[in-house]
Amino acid sequence: MSILRLGSFSWREKVVLITGASEGIGASFAKLIGERGAKLSLTALAGAGFQTETSPSRLITAGDITCAETRLAIVERTLNQFNRIDVLINNAAVGQFGLPSEADTEVAKRLFDINVFSALALTQLVVPQMRARKSGLIVTMGSVGGKVSLPWAAMYSASKWATHCLDDALRRELHGTGIRVVKVCPGIVDTKFRSHALAGRVPGQVERIRRVVSADAVAKAVVRGCECGRRTIFIPKIGFVFTSLDFFAPRVMDWYLRSKF
């Protein structure tokens, strides 16, 4: 069984499937991992910002991953061109701002379809061929907001809590198969995430928070974490302190979050 040893992982010649790859963290992943010699299968919604040029080491599939036919096409095209999928990075996600007493539940259904169910369905398509080879890596982009419930983004937090739950369950299911599962918990990242939200606006107090990280910094932290055998990656590292505060001093966290909306 070719189980990856900690610290032994290399991206060179790996076939890496990345969702939400047109901009932000997904685009940073593609650039950094490509520079490390990986073969890339990239997918995102069709748009002006998504380069469609393909090459022997780069496959592009534009489409909506909430569509089952699109997910199947992504996997089949990747296997047809590269014969395998070594790494799946479930990066595609959207936001929804709004208090739980006001959140539009119909919008939330779309949110969960993108953030949770599509990622799970794509994982289910990829896992069988990883099991057959007894090797693979699944990286799921969660959020600090999936560890601490953010009142102004209640449904987004709920979707990331669900993502973390499925990630932990998958890691336990796949123990001993040679497939690693890595959970990523970013804080506030400097991308167009807020402008792409399905509904609502972030409160002004939150918008003024300056402790943010770049998409490139997130990609670098995840790439290093995967290479070192980490199973949970917080970026920035203060995110771990933040989530610990919610566990050890929930009243303090309640006070802090109330001050932001």
Buried (B, 14 or more C-beta within 10 A) or exposed (E): EEEBEEEEBEBEEBBBBBBBBBBBBBBBBBBBBBEBEBBBBBBBBEEEEBEEEBEEBBBBBBBBBBEEEBBEBBBEBBBEBBEBBBBBBBBBBBBBBBBEEEBBEEBBEBBBBBBBBBBBBBBEBBBEBBBEBEBBBBBBBBBBBBBBBBBBBBBBBBBBBBBBEBBBEBBEEBEEBBBBBBBBBBBBBEBEBBEEBBBBEBBEEBEEEEEEBBBBBBBBBBBEBBBEBBEBBBBBEEBBEBBEBBEEEEEEBEEBBEEBB
